């Protein structure tokens, strides 16, 4: 979508320049997460500051390539579109766009908090103000003209970074309780499976980078070049494994069935042949196989038992992946907890001529206990069962924070370590969010007219206070208790101090960081 960059705004903003006060020369605005009213995770009223560097690098690339380096005559077409769309009697004036084009760069200064900082709500993520170029060109209008695209490109990365931080805190809690010697597993326990459910390329990159601040596990491949482009990473910043999908499992099963001139009524026989084929095809490393294409319980209780020696002889781990059903029940078994203990729902059958006997159903035990029965394992230092290193499980369908917690709780009640399972986080959690998840909004708080500063703000009487904005120039600082706070109605001298640092000014970048540094700041 390489159309002219000035199209990337709300229509109503195209008419704001002539609405500004006569003599207006400067506008100062800020982007702030305002509220956790709709948060998708427990976050103690805090959000992760992330995505500002990606935002300004993409902004500069887009404006350079889709505006400043394009023929100035293309702006006339934009004017024609505006005249027709708005039904104007006079041609839409594009003079200010042409003057900006001649200038050759965006005359704005953007200041941001250090990425990886965790802040309360109501603390600005970044501020933006127009600068005064040497040739005297005034572009106060550009600040809020950029608001729409800056908001659209920023909120999702911050939302995913905040979500994965909550998951990471949850995962750490249960690892420290059930298998503390495996704390390194925390970097891989939650895996990004969201790419196909995201809203296009920008959402994929924004969310994928945000998730990568708290996890190295990801199948979102564009995160690797995006981290190089926006955060100067040299090596791949994420990891994944060789894994199958249903199309592979069906295709191989059908292939072996056709060769044997069989039919689908004997699918188990050919599915097992496919299972062994893949194990031999990949004799080493981590191999993840989706096993519920037909019958998950049969795959575990029959195929894994028959192929146990082959699985145990591999130089690596076989990971069983269920992909449907209730993830808590599938992984942990159907049952209930009471006062920290786990109870199974057992079925009693009457066999003719014999006494009633208890029948064991695979779904009552769940994947982890079934794998333990077959492969065994070790006991952690805190007394929890850890599956043998040759076998494991991953679940990647409909995982959210609450289900993750429930899985860990039920495994704990059954005596199993939380490290027995990887949880794949998909678009159910990472795309089922909006700008309102953390109330992200960009608002102007200060203008200058004829050289006189005016502090402005909004405070709707019909709102409960969430939308009330700061007022005037802003400073973010730490108080005597090391708490991050906001001071508004500042002088320019005060605004120049504090935690907000220049990251972009007049086409140049400052105070750059890397994803590695952000991870270290967040996860230490």
C-alpha positions as CSV (number, residue, x, y, z in Angstrom):
1,X,0.0,0.0,0.0
2,X,2.4,2.6,-1.2
3,X,-0.1,5.3,-1.9
4,X,0.7,8.9,-0.8
5,X,1.3,9.1,2.9
6,X,-1.1,12.0,3.5
7,X,-4.0,9.6,2.9
8,X,-3.2,7.9,6.2
9,X,-5.5,9.9,8.5
10,X,-9.1,10.4,9.4
11,X,-11.0,12.4,6.8
12,X,-12.0,15.1,9.3
13,X,-8.3,15.9,10.1
14,X,-7.9,17.1,6.5
15,X,-10.0,20.2,7.4
16,X,-8.3,21.1,10.6
17,X,-5.6,23.4,9.4
18,X,-7.9,26.4,8.7
19,X,-9.8,25.7,11.9
20,X,-6.7,26.4,14.1
21,X,-6.6,29.8,15.8
22,X,-5.2,32.6,13.6
23,X,-1.5,33.0,14.5
24,X,-1.2,29.4,15.8
25,X,2.4,28.2,15.5
26,X,2.8,25.2,17.8
27,X,0.9,22.1,19.0
28,X,2.0,19.7,21.7
29,X,0.3,16.3,22.1
30,X,0.8,13.0,24.0
31,X,-0.1,9.4,23.6
32,X,-1.2,7.8,26.9
33,X,-2.7,4.4,28.1
34,X,-5.5,5.8,30.2
35,X,-7.3,2.8,31.8
36,X,-7.3,-1.0,32.3
37,X,-11.1,-1.1,32.3
38,X,-11.0,-3.6,29.4
39,X,-7.6,-5.2,30.1
40,X,-7.3,-8.8,28.9
41,X,-5.0,-9.8,31.7
42,X,-4.3,-8.9,35.4
43,X,-1.6,-6.3,35.2
44,X,-1.8,-4.5,38.6
45,X,-2.7,-1.3,36.8
46,X,0.6,-1.2,34.8
47,X,1.5,-1.3,31.2
48,X,4.7,-2.1,29.3
49,X,6.3,0.8,27.4
50,X,7.1,-0.7,24.0
51,X,7.0,0.1,20.4
52,X,8.0,3.8,20.2
53,X,11.2,3.1,18.3
54,X,9.5,0.9,15.8
55,X,6.8,3.6,15.4
56,X,9.2,6.4,14.5
57,X,11.4,4.3,12.2
58,X,8.4,3.1,10.3
59,X,7.0,6.7,10.2
60,X,10.2,8.1,8.7
61,X,10.4,5.2,6.1
62,X,6.8,5.7,5.1
63,X,7.1,9.5,4.7
64,X,10.4,9.4,2.9
65,X,9.3,6.8,0.4
66,X,5.6,7.7,0.0
67,X,5.8,11.4,0.2
68,X,9.1,13.3,0.2
69,X,10.6,11.1,-2.5
70,X,7.5,11.1,-4.6
71,X,6.7,13.7,-7.4
72,X,5.1,16.8,-5.9
73,X,2.5,16.7,-8.6
74,X,0.9,13.7,-6.9
75,X,-0.3,16.0,-4.2
76,X,-2.6,17.6,-6.8
77,X,-4.4,14.3,-7.2
78,X,-4.9,14.2,-3.4
79,X,-6.5,17.6,-3.7
80,X,-8.9,16.5,-6.4
81,X,-9.9,13.5,-4.3
82,X,-10.6,15.7,-1.3
83,X,-12.6,18.2,-3.4
84,X,-14.9,15.5,-4.8
85,X,-15.2,13.5,-1.6
86,X,-16.1,16.5,0.5
87,X,-18.3,18.1,-2.1
88,X,-16.4,21.4,-2.0
89,X,-17.4,24.3,-4.2
90,X,-13.8,25.5,-4.4
91,X,-10.7,23.2,-4.9
92,X,-9.2,21.8,-1.7
93,X,-6.1,23.8,-0.8
94,X,-3.0,21.6,-0.8
95,X,-0.5,24.4,-0.4
96,X,0.6,23.3,3.1
97,X,1.3,19.8,1.8
98,X,3.4,21.1,-1.0
99,X,5.4,23.3,1.4
100,X,5.9,20.3,3.6
101,X,7.1,18.3,0.6
102,X,9.7,21.1,-0.2
103,X,10.9,21.0,3.4
104,X,11.9,17.3,2.8
105,X,11.3,15.9,6.4
106,X,8.8,15.8,9.2
107,X,9.3,18.9,11.4
108,X,8.4,17.2,14.6
109,X,10.1,16.1,17.9
110,X,8.9,12.9,19.5
111,X,10.0,12.1,23.1
112,X,9.3,8.7,24.7
113,X,9.9,6.7,27.8
114,X,12.7,4.1,27.7
115,X,11.2,0.9,26.2
116,X,10.9,-1.9,28.7
117,X,9.8,0.5,31.4
118,X,6.7,-0.5,33.3
119,X,4.4,2.4,34.2
120,X,1.0,3.0,35.8
121,X,-1.9,4.1,33.7
122,X,-2.1,7.9,32.8
123,X,1.7,8.1,32.2
124,X,2.4,9.2,28.6
125,X,4.2,6.8,26.3
126,X,5.4,9.6,24.1
127,X,4.9,13.2,23.3
128,X,5.0,15.0,19.9
129,X,5.4,18.6,19.1
130,X,6.2,20.4,15.8
131,X,9.6,22.1,15.5
132,X,10.4,25.4,14.0
133,X,12.6,24.8,10.9
134,X,15.3,27.3,10.0
135,X,13.3,28.5,6.9
136,X,10.4,29.5,9.1
137,X,7.9,27.0,7.8
138,X,5.2,26.5,10.5
139,X,3.6,23.0,10.6
140,X,1.6,23.0,13.8
141,X,-1.2,21.2,11.9
142,X,1.0,18.1,11.3
143,X,1.0,17.0,14.9
144,X,-2.6,16.0,15.0
145,X,-2.7,15.1,11.4
146,X,-0.3,12.3,12.4
147,X,-2.4,11.3,15.4
148,X,-4.5,8.7,13.6
149,X,-1.7,6.6,12.1
150,X,0.5,6.9,15.1
151,X,-2.3,5.6,17.3
152,X,-3.1,2.8,14.9
153,X,0.5,1.7,14.7
154,X,1.4,1.9,18.4
155,X,-1.3,0.5,20.6
156,X,-1.1,-3.2,19.6
157,X,2.6,-3.7,20.3
158,X,2.2,-2.2,23.8
159,X,-0.9,-4.3,24.4
160,X,0.8,-7.6,23.4
161,X,3.9,-6.7,25.5
162,X,1.7,-6.1,28.5
163,X,-0.1,-9.3,28.0
164,X,3.0,-11.5,27.7
165,X,4.4,-9.8,30.8
166,X,1.4,-11.0,32.7
167,X,1.8,-14.5,31.3
168,X,5.4,-14.5,32.1
169,X,4.7,-13.6,35.7
170,X,2.2,-16.4,35.9
171,X,4.5,-18.9,34.4
172,X,7.4,-17.9,36.7
173,X,5.1,-18.3,39.8
174,X,4.3,-21.9,38.9
175,X,7.8,-22.9,37.7
176,X,9.3,-21.7,41.0
177,X,6.7,-23.8,42.9
178,X,6.8,-27.0,40.8
179,X,10.2,-27.1,39.0
180,X,12.5,-24.2,39.9
181,X,15.6,-25.8,38.4
182,X,13.9,-25.4,35.0
183,X,13.5,-21.6,35.2
184,X,15.1,-21.2,31.8
185,X,12.0,-22.8,30.4
186,X,10.2,-19.6,31.1
187,X,11.6,-18.0,27.9
188,X,9.7,-20.7,25.9
189,X,6.7,-21.7,27.9
190,X,4.3,-19.3,26.0
191,X,4.5,-19.5,22.2
192,X,3.1,-17.0,19.7
193,X,0.7,-18.8,17.3
194,X,-1.3,-15.8,16.4
195,X,-0.1,-14.8,12.9
196,X,-2.9,-16.2,10.8
197,X,-5.6,-14.5,12.9
198,X,-4.1,-11.0,13.0
199,X,-5.4,-8.0,11.0
200,X,-2.8,-7.9,8.3
201,X,0.9,-7.2,8.1
202,X,1.2,-4.3,10.5
203,X,-0.8,-6.0,13.2
204,X,1.4,-9.2,12.8
205,X,4.6,-7.2,13.2
206,X,3.4,-4.9,16.0
207,X,1.9,-7.7,18.1
208,X,4.7,-10.2,17.3
209,X,7.4,-7.8,18.4
210,X,5.4,-7.0,21.5
211,X,5.1,-10.7,22.4
212,X,8.8,-11.2,21.8
213,X,9.6,-8.8,24.6
214,X,8.6,-11.6,27.0
215,X,9.1,-14.8,25.1
216,X,11.5,-16.4,22.6
217,X,8.9,-18.9,21.5
218,X,7.1,-17.8,18.3
219,X,5.9,-19.0,15.0
220,X,5.5,-15.5,13.7
221,X,8.4,-15.5,11.3
222,X,8.3,-11.8,10.2
223,X,9.4,-10.9,13.8
224,X,13.0,-11.8,12.8
225,X,13.4,-9.2,10.0
226,X,11.2,-6.7,11.9
227,X,13.5,-6.9,14.9
228,X,16.5,-6.3,12.6
229,X,14.8,-3.4,10.9
230,X,13.3,-1.6,13.9
231,X,15.5,-2.8,16.9
232,X,18.9,-3.6,15.3
233,X,18.9,-7.3,16.3
234,X,21.6,-9.3,14.4
235,X,20.7,-12.9,15.3
236,X,17.1,-14.3,15.1
237,X,15.3,-13.1,18.2
238,X,12.8,-16.0,18.4
239,X,12.8,-19.8,18.3
240,X,10.5,-22.6,17.1
241,X,10.6,-26.2,16.2
242,X,9.9,-28.6,13.3
243,X,6.1,-29.2,13.5
244,X,3.3,-30.9,11.5
245,X,-0.2,-29.7,10.8
246,X,-3.4,-31.5,10.0
247,X,-2.8,-31.2,6.2
248,X,0.4,-33.2,6.7
249,X,-1.1,-35.8,9.0
250,X,-4.1,-36.3,6.6
251,X,-1.9,-36.4,3.5
252,X,0.5,-39.0,4.9
253,X,-2.2,-41.1,6.4
254,X,-4.1,-41.1,3.0
255,X,-0.9,-41.9,1.1
256,X,-0.2,-45.0,3.2
257,X,-3.8,-46.0,3.0
258,X,-3.8,-45.7,-0.8
259,X,-0.5,-47.7,-1.1
260,X,-2.1,-50.5,0.9
261,X,-5.4,-50.2,-1.0
262,X,-7.2,-49.7,2.2
263,X,-10.0,-47.4,3.3
264,X,-10.7,-44.8,5.9
265,X,-12.5,-47.3,8.2
266,X,-9.1,-48.5,9.1
267,X,-7.6,-45.1,9.6
268,X,-5.8,-46.0,12.9
269,X,-3.6,-48.6,11.1
270,X,-2.4,-46.1,8.5
271,X,-2.2,-43.2,11.0
272,X,0.2,-45.2,13.1
273,X,2.3,-45.9,10.0
274,X,2.4,-42.2,9.4
275,X,3.4,-41.6,13.0
276,X,6.3,-44.0,12.8
277,X,7.4,-42.6,9.4
278,X,7.7,-39.1,10.9
279,X,9.6,-40.2,13.9
280,X,12.1,-42.0,11.7
281,X,12.2,-39.0,9.3
282,X,13.3,-36.7,12.1
283,X,15.5,-38.9,14.4
284,X,16.8,-35.9,16.4
285,X,15.7,-32.6,17.7
286,X,12.3,-31.4,18.9
287,X,9.5,-32.7,16.7
288,X,6.0,-31.5,17.4
289,X,3.1,-33.6,15.9
290,X,-0.5,-32.6,16.0
291,X,-2.3,-35.8,17.1
292,X,-6.0,-35.1,17.2
293,X,-6.7,-35.2,13.5
294,X,-8.8,-38.2,14.3
295,X,-8.5,-39.7,17.8
296,X,-6.1,-38.1,20.2
297,X,-6.7,-40.7,22.9
298,X,-5.9,-43.5,20.6
299,X,-2.8,-41.8,19.4
300,X,-1.5,-41.6,22.9
301,X,-2.7,-44.9,24.4
302,X,-1.9,-47.0,21.4
303,X,0.6,-45.3,19.0
304,X,2.9,-43.9,21.7
305,X,2.8,-47.3,23.5
306,X,3.7,-49.2,20.4
307,X,6.4,-46.7,19.4
308,X,7.8,-46.1,22.8
309,X,11.2,-47.6,22.1
310,X,11.5,-45.5,18.9
311,X,10.5,-42.4,20.8
312,X,12.9,-43.1,23.6
313,X,15.8,-43.8,21.2
314,X,15.5,-40.4,19.5
315,X,18.1,-37.8,20.2
316,X,15.4,-35.2,21.0
317,X,11.9,-34.7,22.3
318,X,8.6,-35.7,20.7
319,X,5.9,-33.1,21.5
320,X,2.3,-34.2,21.3
321,X,0.0,-31.4,20.2
322,X,-3.8,-31.6,20.9
323,X,-5.6,-28.9,18.9
324,X,-9.3,-29.0,19.9
325,X,-11.5,-29.3,22.9
326,X,-11.2,-27.7,26.3
327,X,-7.5,-27.2,26.8
328,X,-7.7,-27.6,30.6
329,X,-9.6,-30.9,30.4
330,X,-7.6,-32.2,27.4
331,X,-4.2,-31.6,29.1
332,X,-5.1,-32.3,32.7
333,X,-8.1,-34.7,32.6
334,X,-11.7,-34.3,33.4
335,X,-12.0,-33.7,37.1
336,X,-12.3,-31.1,39.8
337,X,-10.2,-29.5,42.5
338,X,-11.2,-29.2,46.2
339,X,-8.9,-27.6,48.8
340,X,-5.8,-28.2,46.7
341,X,-6.6,-31.8,45.8
342,X,-7.6,-33.2,42.4
343,X,-10.4,-35.7,42.0
344,X,-11.2,-37.7,38.9
345,X,-14.7,-38.3,37.6
346,X,-14.7,-42.1,37.4
347,X,-17.2,-44.2,35.6
348,X,-18.5,-47.5,37.1
349,X,-19.6,-50.3,34.8
350,X,-21.6,-53.4,35.5
351,X,-20.1,-56.4,33.7
352,X,-22.7,-59.3,33.4
353,X,-22.1,-61.9,36.0
354,X,-19.4,-59.9,37.7
355,X,-19.2,-57.1,40.3
356,X,-19.2,-53.4,39.4
357,X,-15.7,-52.3,38.4
358,X,-14.1,-48.9,37.8
359,X,-13.3,-48.2,34.1
360,X,-10.4,-45.9,33.3
361,X,-11.1,-43.5,30.4
362,X,-8.2,-41.6,28.8
363,X,-10.0,-38.3,29.0
364,X,-10.2,-38.6,32.8
365,X,-6.4,-38.7,33.0
366,X,-5.6,-36.1,30.3
367,X,-2.6,-35.9,28.1
368,X,0.1,-35.2,30.7
369,X,-0.9,-38.1,33.0
370,X,-1.2,-40.5,30.1
371,X,2.2,-39.6,28.9
372,X,3.6,-40.1,32.4
373,X,2.0,-43.6,32.6
374,X,3.8,-44.5,29.4
375,X,7.2,-42.7,29.6
376,X,7.6,-41.9,33.3
377,X,10.1,-39.2,34.2
378,X,11.7,-37.6,37.2
379,X,10.7,-35.8,40.4
380,X,11.6,-32.1,40.7
381,X,13.4,-30.7,43.8
382,X,10.0,-29.5,45.1
383,X,8.4,-32.9,44.6
384,X,6.5,-32.6,41.3
385,X,6.5,-35.1,38.4
386,X,8.5,-34.0,35.3
387,X,8.0,-36.0,32.1
388,X,11.0,-37.8,30.6
389,X,13.0,-35.5,28.4
390,X,12.0,-37.5,25.3
391,X,8.3,-36.5,25.5
392,X,6.3,-33.4,26.1
393,X,3.1,-31.6,25.1
394,X,1.9,-28.3,23.7
395,X,-1.6,-26.9,23.4
396,X,-2.2,-24.0,21.0
397,X,-5.9,-23.4,20.7
398,X,-8.0,-20.8,22.6
399,X,-5.3,-20.2,25.3
400,X,-5.8,-17.1,27.3
401,X,-4.5,-15.9,30.7
402,X,-7.4,-17.6,32.7
403,X,-7.0,-20.9,31.0
404,X,-3.2,-20.8,31.4
405,X,-3.7,-20.3,35.2
406,X,-6.3,-23.1,35.3
407,X,-4.0,-25.5,33.5
408,X,-1.2,-24.8,36.0
409,X,-3.5,-25.1,39.0
410,X,-4.9,-28.5,37.9
411,X,-1.4,-29.8,37.0
412,X,-0.3,-28.8,40.5
413,X,-3.3,-30.5,42.1
414,X,-2.3,-33.7,40.3
415,X,1.3,-33.4,41.3
416,X,2.7,-32.4,37.9
417,X,5.2,-29.6,37.2
418,X,4.0,-26.7,35.0
419,X,7.0,-27.2,32.8
420,X,5.4,-30.4,31.3
421,X,3.5,-28.2,28.8
422,X,4.1,-25.3,26.4
423,X,1.1,-23.1,25.8
424,X,0.6,-21.6,22.3
425,X,-1.0,-18.2,22.4
426,X,-3.0,-17.4,19.3
427,X,-5.3,-14.7,18.0
428,X,-7.9,-15.7,20.5
429,X,-5.9,-13.6,23.0
430,X,-3.6,-11.4,20.9
431,X,-6.2,-10.2,18.3
432,X,-9.2,-10.1,20.5
433,X,-8.1,-6.7,21.7
434,X,-8.6,-3.1,20.7
435,X,-7.1,0.4,21.3
436,X,-9.5,0.5,24.3
437,X,-7.9,-2.6,26.0
438,X,-5.6,-0.2,27.8
439,X,-7.5,3.0,26.8
440,X,-4.7,4.2,24.5
441,X,-5.3,7.7,23.2
442,X,-3.4,10.7,21.8
443,X,-4.5,14.2,22.9
444,X,-3.2,17.7,22.5
445,X,-2.5,19.5,25.8
446,X,-0.7,22.7,24.7
447,X,-0.6,25.2,21.8
448,X,1.1,28.5,21.1
449,X,-0.7,31.4,19.4
450,X,1.2,34.5,18.4
451,X,4.0,33.4,20.7
452,X,1.7,32.9,23.8
453,X,1.4,29.5,25.3
454,X,-2.1,28.2,26.1
455,X,-2.6,25.1,28.3
456,X,-5.5,23.0,26.9
457,X,-7.3,19.8,28.1
458,X,-10.5,17.8,27.9
459,X,-12.7,16.6,30.8
460,X,-16.1,15.4,29.5
461,X,-18.8,15.8,32.2
462,X,-20.5,12.7,30.8
463,X,-17.4,10.5,31.4
464,X,-16.2,9.0,34.7
465,X,-12.8,10.6,34.5
466,X,-11.1,8.1,32.3
467,X,-11.0,10.5,29.3
468,X,-9.8,13.5,31.3
469,X,-6.5,14.5,29.8
470,X,-3.4,16.1,31.2
471,X,-3.0,19.9,30.8
472,X,-0.2,21.8,29.3
473,X,3.4,20.7,28.9
474,X,4.3,17.4,30.5
475,X,7.1,15.8,32.5
476,X,7.4,12.2,33.6
477,X,9.6,11.6,36.7
478,X,10.3,9.2,39.6
479,X,9.3,10.4,43.1
480,X,11.2,9.7,46.3
481,X,9.6,6.2,46.4
482,X,10.8,5.4,42.9
483,X,7.3,5.6,41.6
484,X,6.8,6.9,38.0
485,X,4.6,10.0,38.1
486,X,3.3,12.6,35.7
487,X,3.6,16.4,36.2
488,X,1.5,18.5,33.9
489,X,1.3,22.3,33.5
490,X,5.1,22.4,33.2
491,X,7.4,25.1,32.0
492,X,9.5,24.4,28.9
493,X,12.5,24.0,31.2
494,X,10.7,21.4,33.3
495,X,9.4,19.6,30.1
496,X,13.0,19.3,29.0
497,X,13.9,17.2,32.0
498,X,12.6,13.9,33.3
499,X,12.2,10.4,31.8
500,X,10.9,11.4,28.4
501,X,13.8,11.4,26.0
502,X,14.0,12.5,22.4
503,X,13.8,9.6,20.0
504,X,13.0,11.5,16.8
505,X,13.5,15.1,15.6
506,X,13.5,16.6,12.2
507,X,14.1,13.3,10.4
508,X,16.8,12.1,12.8
509,X,16.8,9.3,15.4
510,X,18.1,9.5,19.0
511,X,18.5,7.4,22.1
512,X,18.0,4.1,20.1
513,X,17.7,0.7,21.8
514,X,17.5,-3.0,20.9
515,X,15.1,-5.7,21.6
516,X,17.8,-7.5,23.6
517,X,18.1,-4.4,25.9
518,X,14.3,-4.2,26.3
519,X,14.1,-7.9,27.2
520,X,16.8,-7.5,29.8
521,X,15.1,-4.5,31.4
522,X,11.7,-6.3,31.5
523,X,12.8,-9.8,32.4
524,X,15.6,-9.4,34.9
